[in-house]
Amino acid sequence: MFKVTKRSDNRVDIDFDGPLDADGMRIAMEELLAKSQDVENGRMLYRIGDFKMPTLGALAVEFSMLPRLFGLLAKYDKCAVLSDSDWVRRATEIEGALIPGLEIRSFTLSEAESAEVWLEL
């Protein structure tokens, strides 16, 4: 499941849980791009539940959309990632160091309130 919710003019939440195939990835990416269209100085909360590696087809869809997704990154200043997986949180921190202009911080699922506070700073 990949669900995108636009909470305000500059806030989008993503909930990801379980497996994701090519059709699901295409729908999710299109939804994320559409809901991010008018975002400026954005904040994103990305909640990752039971992470399952996307299928090869899903990864191919994501790869084909990379140019549009890179444009999306410029719309956001902060991203809080909630996950109970240590490796997902570590990968998030590395990703945050590699993407200029986007501050990414990871939190456990039980730290959702802290993530919300950080996004508002």
DSSP file (Angstrom, degrees, kcal/mol; ACC not computed):
  #  RESIDUE AA STRUCTURE BP1 BP2  ACC     N-H-->O    O-->H-N    N-H-->O    O-->H-N    TCO  KAPPA ALPHA  PHI   PSI    X-CA   Y-CA   Z-CA
    1    1 A M              0   0    0      0, 0.0    16,-2.5     0, 0.0     2,-0.4   0.000 360.0 360.0 360.0 135.8    0.0    0.0    0.0
    2    2 A F  E     -A   16   0A   0     14,-0.2     2,-0.4    22,-0.1    14,-0.2  -0.940 360.0-179.9-137.1 110.5    1.2    3.5   -0.9
    3    3 A K  E     -A   15   0A   0     12,-2.7    12,-2.6    -2,-0.4     2,-0.5  -0.951  11.4-161.8-120.8 132.4   -1.1    6.3    0.1
    4    4 A V  E     -A   14   0A   0     -2,-0.4     2,-0.4    10,-0.2    10,-0.2  -0.954   9.3-176.5-115.0 128.1   -0.4   10.0   -0.5
    5    5 A T  E     -A   13   0A   0      8,-2.9     8,-3.1    -2,-0.5     2,-0.8  -0.988  19.8-146.3-126.3 125.9   -2.3   12.6    1.5
    6    6 A K  E     +A   12   0A   0     -2,-0.4     6,-0.2     6,-0.2     3,-0.1  -0.825  20.3 177.1 -90.3 110.8   -2.1   16.4    1.0
    7    7 A R  E     -     0   0A   0      4,-1.6     2,-0.3    -2,-0.8     5,-0.2   0.745  62.5 -16.2 -88.5 -25.8   -2.5   17.8    4.5
    8    8 A S  E >  S-A   11   0A   0      3,-1.5     3,-1.0     1,-0.0    -1,-0.1  -0.915  86.1 -72.4-161.2-176.2   -2.0   21.5    3.7
    9    9 A D  T 3  S+     0   0    0     -2,-0.3    31,-0.3     1,-0.2    33,-0.1   0.815 132.9  23.8 -59.3 -30.4   -0.6   23.8    1.0
   10   10 A N  T 3  S+     0   0    0     29,-0.2    33,-3.0    32,-0.1     2,-0.4   0.145 109.7  83.9-123.1  21.3    2.9   22.8    1.8
   11   11 A R  E <   +Ab   8  43A   0     -3,-1.0    -4,-1.6    31,-0.2    -3,-1.5  -0.982  42.8 174.1-134.1 128.1    2.5   19.4    3.5
   12   12 A V  E     -Ab   6  44A   0     31,-2.1    33,-1.8    -2,-0.4     2,-0.4  -0.997  13.1-157.8-128.8 134.4    2.2   15.9    2.0
   13   13 A D  E     -Ab   5  45A   0     -8,-3.1    -8,-2.9    -2,-0.4     2,-0.4  -0.905   4.6-163.4-110.5 140.5    2.2   12.7    4.0
   14   14 A I  E     -Ab   4  46A   0     31,-3.1    33,-3.4    -2,-0.4     2,-0.5  -0.987   2.6-165.8-123.6 131.7    3.1    9.3    2.5
   15   15 A D  E     -Ab   3  47A   0    -12,-2.6   -12,-2.7    -2,-0.4     2,-0.4  -0.979  10.1-178.8-117.0 122.6    2.2    6.0    4.0
   16   16 A F  E     +Ab   2  48A   0     31,-3.0    33,-3.1    -2,-0.5     2,-0.3  -0.983  10.4 156.6-125.1 128.8    4.0    2.9    2.7
   17   17 A D  E     -     0   0A   0    -16,-2.5    34,-0.2    -2,-0.4    -2,-0.0  -0.932  47.8 -13.0-155.1 124.7    3.3   -0.6    3.9
   18   18 A G  E    S- b   0  51A   0     32,-3.0    34,-0.8    -2,-0.3    31,-0.0  -0.341  98.8  -9.8  86.6-164.5    3.8   -4.0    2.3
   19   19 A P        -     0   0    0      0, 0.0     2,-0.4     0, 0.0    -2,-0.2  -0.288  52.3-161.7 -74.7 155.9    4.6   -5.0   -1.3
   20   20 A L        -     0   0    0     33,-0.3    35,-2.3    32,-0.1    38,-0.3  -0.970   6.3-169.6-140.3 121.6    4.5   -2.6   -4.3
   21   21 A D     >  -     0   0    0     -2,-0.4     4,-2.6    33,-0.2     5,-0.2  -0.382  43.4 -86.9-101.1-176.6    4.2   -3.8   -7.9
   22   22 A A  H  > S+     0   0    0      1,-0.2     4,-2.5     2,-0.2     5,-0.2   0.903 126.2  47.4 -60.4 -45.7    4.6   -1.8  -11.1
   23   23 A D  H  > S+     0   0    0      1,-0.2     4,-2.3     2,-0.2    -1,-0.2   0.923 113.7  48.0 -64.0 -43.5    0.9   -0.7  -11.3
   24   24 A G  H  > S+     0   0    0      1,-0.2     4,-2.5     2,-0.2    -2,-0.2   0.896 112.1  49.8 -62.7 -40.7    0.9    0.4   -7.7
   25   25 A M  H  X S+     0   0    0     -4,-2.6     4,-2.9     2,-0.2     5,-0.3   0.916 110.1  50.3 -64.7 -43.5    4.2    2.3   -8.1
   26   26 A R  H  X S+     0   0    0     -4,-2.5     4,-2.3     2,-0.2     5,-0.2   0.936 113.5  45.1 -60.5 -47.4    2.9    4.1  -11.2
   27   27 A I  H  X S+     0   0    0     -4,-2.3     4,-2.3     1,-0.2    -1,-0.2   0.924 114.6  49.0 -61.8 -45.4   -0.3    5.1   -9.4
   28   28 A A  H  X S+     0   0    0     -4,-2.5     4,-2.6     2,-0.2    -2,-0.2   0.919 112.2  46.9 -63.4 -45.3    1.6    6.2   -6.3
   29   29 A M  H  X S+     0   0    0     -4,-2.9     4,-2.6     2,-0.2    -1,-0.2   0.904 113.0  49.1 -66.0 -40.9    4.2    8.3   -8.2
   30   30 A E  H  X S+     0   0    0     -4,-2.3     4,-2.4    -5,-0.3    -1,-0.2   0.905 112.5  48.7 -63.4 -40.6    1.5   10.0  -10.3
   31   31 A E  H  X S+     0   0    0     -4,-2.3     4,-2.6    -5,-0.2    -2,-0.2   0.917 112.0  48.7 -65.3 -43.8   -0.5   10.8   -7.1
   32   32 A L  H  X S+     0   0    0     -4,-2.6     4,-1.1     1,-0.2    -2,-0.2   0.923 112.8  47.6 -62.4 -44.8    2.6   12.2   -5.4
   33   33 A L  H  < S+     0   0    0     -4,-2.6     4,-0.5     1,-0.2     3,-0.3   0.911 113.7  47.7 -63.4 -42.3    3.5   14.3   -8.4
   34   34 A A  H >< S+     0   0    0     -4,-2.4     3,-0.9     1,-0.2     4,-0.3   0.918 113.0  46.8 -65.4 -43.9   -0.1   15.6   -8.7
   35   35 A K  H 3< S+     0   0    0     -4,-2.6    -1,-0.2     1,-0.2    -2,-0.2   0.642 113.9  49.6 -75.9 -12.8   -0.5   16.4   -5.0
   36   36 A S  T >< S+     0   0    0     -4,-1.1     3,-1.6    -3,-0.3    -1,-0.2   0.442  79.8 103.8 -99.0  -2.6    2.9   18.2   -4.9
   37   37 A Q  T <  S+     0   0    0     -3,-0.9    -1,-0.1    -4,-0.5    -2,-0.1   0.854  90.6  28.8 -52.1 -46.8    2.3   20.3   -8.0
   38   38 A D  T 3  S+     0   0    0     -4,-0.3    -1,-0.3    -3,-0.2     2,-0.2   0.260  91.2 126.7-101.0  11.4    1.7   23.6   -6.1
   39   39 A V    <   +     0   0    0     -3,-1.6     2,-0.3   -29,-0.0   -29,-0.2  -0.491  32.0 178.7 -74.3 136.3    3.9   22.9   -3.1
   40   40 A E  S    S+     0   0    0    -31,-0.3    35,-0.1    -2,-0.2    36,-0.1  -0.996  70.6   2.4-134.5 140.8    6.5   25.5   -2.1
   41   41 A N  S    S-     0   0    0     -2,-0.3    35,-0.2    33,-0.3    -1,-0.1   0.921  99.4-167.9  50.5  47.1    8.9   25.2    0.9
   42   42 A G  E     - c   0  76A   0     33,-2.9    35,-2.7    -3,-0.1    36,-1.7  -0.137  26.3-150.8 -76.1 160.6    7.3   21.9    1.5
   43   43 A R  E     -bc  11  78A   0    -33,-3.0   -31,-2.1    33,-0.2     2,-0.4  -0.978  13.1-166.3-125.7 139.1    7.3   19.4    4.3
   44   44 A M  E     -bc  12  79A   0     34,-1.7    36,-2.8    -2,-0.4     2,-0.5  -0.993  11.3-161.6-131.8 135.0    6.8   15.7    3.9
   45   45 A L  E     -bc  13  80A   0    -33,-1.8   -31,-3.1    -2,-0.4     2,-0.6  -0.975  12.0-168.9-112.9 119.7    6.1   13.0    6.4
   46   46 A Y  E     -bc  14  81A   0     34,-3.2    36,-2.9    -2,-0.5     2,-0.6  -0.923   0.5-167.6-115.9 107.8    7.0    9.5    5.1
   47   47 A R  E     -bc  15  82A   0    -33,-3.4   -31,-3.0    -2,-0.6     2,-0.6  -0.856   1.7-169.1-100.5 119.6    5.7    6.7    7.3
   48   48 A I  E     +bc  16  83A   0     34,-3.3    36,-0.5    -2,-0.6    37,-0.2  -0.928  11.2 170.5-113.4 111.6    7.1    3.3    6.4
   49   49 A G  E     +     0   0A   0    -33,-3.1     2,-1.3    -2,-0.6    35,-0.3   0.673  67.1   0.0 -84.5-115.9    5.4    0.3    8.1
   50   50 A D  E    S-     0   0A   0     33,-0.1   -32,-3.0    34,-0.0     2,-0.3  -0.650  82.3-147.8 -79.8  94.6    6.2   -3.3    7.0
   51   51 A F  E     +b   18   0A   0     -2,-1.3     2,-0.4    -3,-0.2   -34,-0.0  -0.494  21.3 177.8 -72.9 125.3    8.8   -2.6    4.3
   52   52 A K        -     0   0    0    -34,-0.8   -32,-0.1    -2,-0.3     3,-0.1  -0.991  39.0-105.5-121.8 134.8    8.8   -5.0    1.5
   53   53 A M        -     0   0    0     -2,-0.4   -33,-0.3     1,-0.1     3,-0.1  -0.385  41.7-113.3 -59.4 129.2   11.2   -4.5   -1.4
   54   54 A P        -     0   0    0      0, 0.0   -33,-0.2     0, 0.0    -1,-0.1  -0.244  37.7 -97.7 -60.2 154.3    9.3   -3.2   -4.5
   55   55 A T     >  -     0   0    0    -35,-2.3     4,-2.3     1,-0.1     5,-0.2  -0.198  33.2-105.4 -66.7 165.5    9.2   -5.6   -7.4
   56   56 A L  H  > S+     0   0    0      1,-0.2     4,-2.3     2,-0.2     5,-0.2   0.881 123.9  54.6 -59.8 -37.9   11.6   -5.2  -10.3
   57   57 A G  H  > S+     0   0    0      2,-0.2     4,-2.0     1,-0.2    -1,-0.2   0.899 107.2  49.8 -62.2 -40.4    8.7   -3.8  -12.4
   58   58 A A  H  > S+     0   0    0    -38,-0.3     4,-2.4     2,-0.2    -2,-0.2   0.907 110.5  49.8 -65.0 -41.9    8.0   -1.2   -9.7
   59   59 A L  H  X S+     0   0    0     -4,-2.3     4,-2.8     1,-0.2    -2,-0.2   0.879 108.6  53.3 -64.3 -37.5   11.6   -0.2   -9.6
   60   60 A A  H  X S+     0   0    0     -4,-2.3     4,-2.2     2,-0.2    -1,-0.2   0.898 108.8  49.3 -63.8 -40.3   11.6    0.2  -13.4
   61   61 A V  H  X S+     0   0    0     -4,-2.0     4,-1.0     2,-0.2    -2,-0.2   0.940 112.2  47.8 -62.6 -47.2    8.6    2.5  -13.2
   62   62 A E  H >< S+     0   0    0     -4,-2.4     3,-0.7     1,-0.2     4,-0.3   0.923 111.5  50.6 -60.4 -44.4   10.3    4.6  -10.5
   63   63 A F  H >< S+     0   0    0     -4,-2.8     3,-1.4     1,-0.2    -1,-0.2   0.893 107.1  53.9 -60.6 -40.9   13.5    4.7  -12.6
   64   64 A S  H 3< S+     0   0    0     -4,-2.2    -1,-0.2     1,-0.3    -2,-0.2   0.730 110.5  47.9 -66.7 -20.9   11.6    5.9  -15.7
   65   65 A M  T XX S+     0   0    0     -4,-1.0     4,-2.3    -3,-0.7     3,-0.5   0.353  78.0 109.6-100.1   4.8   10.1    8.7  -13.6
   66   66 A L  H <> S+     0   0    0     -3,-1.4     4,-2.8    -4,-0.3     5,-0.2   0.865  73.3  55.3 -53.3 -43.7   13.4    9.9  -12.1
   67   67 A P  H 3> S+     0   0    0      0, 0.0     4,-1.4     0, 0.0    -1,-0.2   0.923 113.0  42.6 -57.8 -41.7   13.5   13.2  -14.1
   68   68 A R  H <> S+     0   0    0     -3,-0.5     4,-1.3     1,-0.2    -2,-0.2   0.866 113.7  52.4 -69.7 -36.0   10.1   14.2  -12.8
   69   69 A L  H  X S+     0   0    0     -4,-2.3     4,-1.4     2,-0.2    -1,-0.2   0.857 104.7  54.9 -70.3 -35.2   10.9   13.0   -9.3
   70   70 A F  H  X S+     0   0    0     -4,-2.8     4,-0.7     1,-0.2    -1,-0.2   0.893 106.9  51.7 -64.2 -37.7   14.1   15.1   -9.2
   71   71 A G  H >< S+     0   0    0     -4,-1.4     3,-0.5    -5,-0.2     4,-0.3   0.845 104.8  57.8 -63.6 -33.2   12.0   18.2  -10.0
   72   72 A L  H >< S+     0   0    0     -4,-1.3     3,-1.8     1,-0.2     4,-0.4   0.861  94.4  65.2 -64.5 -37.0    9.7   17.2   -7.2
   73   73 A L  H >< S+     0   0    0     -4,-1.4     3,-1.4     1,-0.3    -1,-0.2   0.825  91.9  62.8 -58.3 -33.0   12.6   17.4   -4.7
   74   74 A A  T << S+     0   0    0     -4,-0.7   -33,-0.3    -3,-0.5    -1,-0.3   0.688  95.1  62.1 -67.1 -17.2   13.0   21.1   -5.2
   75   75 A K  T <  S+     0   0    0     -3,-1.8   -33,-2.9    -4,-0.3     2,-0.4   0.626  98.0  67.1 -82.2 -13.9    9.5   21.7   -3.9
   76   76 A Y  E <   +c   42   0A   0     -3,-1.4   -33,-0.2    -4,-0.4     3,-0.1  -0.886  46.6 178.8-117.3 139.8   10.4   20.3   -0.4
   77   77 A D  E    S+     0   0A   0    -35,-2.7    26,-3.0    -2,-0.4     2,-0.4   0.718  75.0  27.3-101.3 -32.4   12.7   21.6    2.3
   78   78 A K  E     -cd  43 103A   0    -36,-1.7   -34,-1.7    24,-0.2     2,-0.4  -0.979  54.7-175.7-137.7 145.2   12.2   18.9    4.9
   79   79 A C  E     -cd  44 104A   0     24,-2.4    26,-2.2    -2,-0.4     2,-0.5  -0.961   8.3-161.9-141.0 122.6   11.3   15.3    5.0
   80   80 A A  E     -cd  45 105A   0    -36,-2.8   -34,-3.2    -2,-0.4     2,-0.5  -0.911  10.4-159.1-102.4 127.2   10.7   13.2    8.2
   81   81 A V  E     -cd  46 106A   0     24,-2.5    26,-3.0    -2,-0.5     2,-0.5  -0.932   1.4-161.2-110.7 123.4   10.8    9.5    7.7
   82   82 A L  E     +cd  47 107A   0    -36,-2.9   -34,-3.3    -2,-0.5     2,-0.3  -0.906  29.2 138.4-104.6 123.1    9.2    7.2   10.3
   83   83 A S  E     -c   48   0A   0     24,-2.6   -34,-0.1    -2,-0.5    27,-0.1  -0.969  48.3-147.8-160.3 146.5   10.3    3.6   10.4
   84   84 A D  S    S+     0   0    0    -36,-0.5     2,-0.6    -2,-0.3    24,-0.1   0.400  75.1 101.7 -93.6   1.0   11.1    0.9   12.9
   85   85 A S     >  -     0   0    0    -37,-0.2     4,-2.1     1,-0.2     5,-0.2  -0.774  62.9-153.8 -88.6 120.2   13.7   -0.6   10.5
   86   86 A D  H  > S+     0   0    0     -2,-0.6     4,-2.4     1,-0.2     5,-0.2   0.906  94.6  50.2 -58.2 -44.0   17.2    0.4   11.5
   87   87 A W  H  > S+     0   0    0      1,-0.2     4,-2.6     2,-0.2    -1,-0.2   0.858 108.7  52.1 -69.0 -32.9   18.6    0.0    8.0
   88   88 A V  H  > S+     0   0    0      2,-0.2     4,-2.1     1,-0.2    -1,-0.2   0.920 111.1  47.8 -65.6 -42.7   15.8    2.1    6.5
   89   89 A R  H  X S+     0   0    0     -4,-2.1     4,-1.9     2,-0.2    -2,-0.2   0.905 113.3  47.8 -64.9 -40.9   16.6    4.9    9.0
   90   90 A R  H  X S+     0   0    0     -4,-2.4     4,-2.0     2,-0.2    -2,-0.2   0.923 111.7  49.6 -65.0 -43.8   20.3    4.7    8.2
   91   91 A A  H  X S+     0   0    0     -4,-2.6     4,-2.7     1,-0.2    -1,-0.2   0.876 108.8  54.5 -62.2 -36.6   19.7    4.7    4.5
   92   92 A T  H  X S+     0   0    0     -4,-2.1     4,-2.4     2,-0.2    -1,-0.2   0.918 106.7  49.8 -61.7 -45.1   17.4    7.8    5.0
   93   93 A E  H  X S+     0   0    0     -4,-1.9     4,-1.4     2,-0.2    -1,-0.2   0.889 112.3  47.9 -63.2 -39.8   20.2    9.7    6.8
   94   94 A I  H  X S+     0   0    0     -4,-2.0     4,-1.1     2,-0.2     3,-0.3   0.930 110.9  50.9 -65.4 -45.8   22.6    8.9    4.0
   95   95 A E  H >X S+     0   0    0     -4,-2.7     4,-1.1     1,-0.2     3,-0.6   0.890 107.0  55.0 -58.6 -40.5   20.1   10.0    1.4
   96   96 A G  H 3< S+     0   0    0     -4,-2.4     3,-0.3     1,-0.2    -1,-0.2   0.845 105.7  51.8 -62.7 -34.4   19.6   13.2    3.3
   97   97 A A  H 3< S+     0   0    0     -4,-1.4    -1,-0.2    -3,-0.3    -2,-0.2   0.733 111.0  49.0 -73.2 -21.4   23.3   13.9    3.1
   98   98 A L  H << S+     0   0    0     -4,-1.1    -2,-0.2    -3,-0.6    -1,-0.2   0.606  95.8  75.0 -95.0 -13.4   23.4   13.4   -0.6
   99   99 A I  S >< S-     0   0    0     -4,-1.1     3,-1.4    -3,-0.3    -1,-0.1  -0.861  76.4-142.0-106.7 105.9   20.4   15.6   -1.7
  100  100 A P  T 3  S+     0   0    0      0, 0.0     3,-0.1     0, 0.0    -2,-0.1  -0.375  82.1  17.0 -66.4 141.1   21.2   19.3   -1.5
  101  101 A G  T 3  S+     0   0    0      1,-0.1     2,-0.5    -2,-0.1    -2,-0.0   0.356 104.7  94.8  84.4  -6.8   18.5   21.6   -0.3
  102  102 A L    <   -     0   0    0     -3,-1.4     2,-0.6    -6,-0.2    -3,-0.2  -0.962  60.2-155.5-123.0 115.5   16.4   18.8    1.3
  103  103 A E  E     -d   78   0A   0    -26,-3.0   -24,-2.4    -2,-0.5     2,-0.4  -0.800  15.6-173.2 -90.6 120.5   16.9   18.1    5.0
  104  104 A I  E     +d   79   0A   0     -2,-0.6     2,-0.4   -26,-0.2   -24,-0.2  -0.952   6.4 177.2-117.9 132.0   15.9   14.5    5.8
  105  105 A R  E     -d   80   0A   0    -26,-2.2   -24,-2.5    -2,-0.4     2,-0.3  -0.991  17.5-140.7-133.3 142.6   15.7   13.1    9.3
  106  106 A S  E     +d   81   0A   0     -2,-0.4     2,-0.3   -26,-0.2   -24,-0.2  -0.784  19.6 175.9-107.9 150.3   14.6    9.7   10.4
  107  107 A F  E     -d   82   0A   0    -26,-3.0   -24,-2.6    -2,-0.3     2,-0.1  -0.948  33.4-105.7-141.5 156.1   12.5    8.7   13.5
  108  108 A T    >   -     0   0    0     -2,-0.3     3,-1.6   -26,-0.2   -24,-0.2  -0.434  41.4-105.5 -75.8 163.6   11.1    5.5   14.8
  109  109 A L  G >  S+     0   0    0      1,-0.3     3,-1.0     2,-0.1    -1,-0.1   0.841 122.3  57.6 -60.5 -32.6    7.3    5.0   14.4
  110  110 A S  G 3  S+     0   0    0      1,-0.3     3,-0.3     2,-0.1    -1,-0.3   0.613  97.1  64.3 -74.0 -10.3    6.9    5.8   18.2
  111  111 A E  G <>  +     0   0    0     -3,-1.6     4,-2.2     1,-0.2    -1,-0.3   0.049  63.1 121.7 -97.8  24.6    8.6    9.1   17.6
  112  112 A A  H <> S+     0   0    0     -3,-1.0     4,-2.3     1,-0.2    -1,-0.2   0.868  72.0  53.7 -57.0 -39.5    5.8   10.5   15.3
  113  113 A E  H  > S+     0   0    0     -3,-0.3     4,-2.1     1,-0.2    -1,-0.2   0.908 108.7  49.1 -64.0 -41.3    5.1   13.4   17.6
  114  114 A S  H  > S+     0   0    0     -3,-0.2     4,-2.6     2,-0.2    -1,-0.2   0.887 109.7  52.4 -64.0 -38.9    8.8   14.4   17.6
  115  115 A A  H  X S+     0   0    0     -4,-2.2     4,-2.4     2,-0.2    -2,-0.2   0.913 108.4  50.6 -63.1 -42.4    8.8   14.2   13.8
  116  116 A E  H  X S+     0   0    0     -4,-2.3     4,-1.3     2,-0.2    -2,-0.2   0.916 111.1  48.3 -60.9 -44.2    5.8   16.5   13.6
  117  117 A V  H  X S+     0   0    0     -4,-2.1     4,-0.8     1,-0.2     3,-0.5   0.935 111.3  50.4 -63.0 -46.3    7.5   19.0   15.8
  118  118 A W  H >< S+     0   0    0     -4,-2.6     3,-0.9     1,-0.2    -1,-0.2   0.892 106.5  54.9 -60.1 -40.8   10.7   18.9   13.8
  119  119 A L  H 3< S+     0   0    0     -4,-2.4    -1,-0.2     1,-0.2    -2,-0.2   0.829 107.1  51.5 -62.9 -30.3    8.8   19.4   10.5
  120  120 A E  H 3<        0   0    0     -4,-1.3    -1,-0.2    -3,-0.5    -2,-0.2   0.636 360.0 360.0 -83.0 -14.2    7.2   22.6   11.9
  121  121 A L    <<        0   0    0     -3,-0.9    -1,-0.2    -4,-0.8    -2,-0.1   0.494 360.0 360.0 -67.0 360.0   10.6   24.1   13.0
